[in-house]
Amino acid sequence: LRFAKLLSFASGASSVAWNKFSVLWFLAVGLTPAQAGLLKSLGQLAKVLAQPTWAALADMHIIARINPKLEASQIHILAIFSLLMSLCMMEVMRVQAGHMPFAGIAVVRTVWV
């Protein structure tokens, strides 16, 4: 239970930091205010679609089907996978945003949720 609480706290803390400063960062890499607003909207839309998807994956017990011994830690494994995917997408944005066209940034931002 402590691990789940730690993941929840880390997720909440990182989203607060991102939501506060993302528009400033988008503007700093050369996007227009309209493009920054569109990216923020795409992120919210992706969250609306991604959260039920993650819940459905968790309910399907995919990891438990692969290895029944992992059933108790299935939620933790999915949470870690989600965290690692977010970190990878964040690093892609950090390194490549200055060189990507707007469409590329929009795709990475939408996948990154």
ZIHUPE-V146000 format. One record per pair of residues at least 24 apart in sequence whose C-alpha atoms are under 7 Angstrom apart, sorted by the first residue. I is the first residue (numbers start at 0). J is the second residue. Records with the same first field share a line. If there is no record, write none. Layout:
BEGIN
I=J + J
END
This chain:
BEGIN
3=75
28=96 + 97
38=105 + 108
41=109
42=108 + 109 + 112
45=109 + 112
46=112
85=111 + 112
END
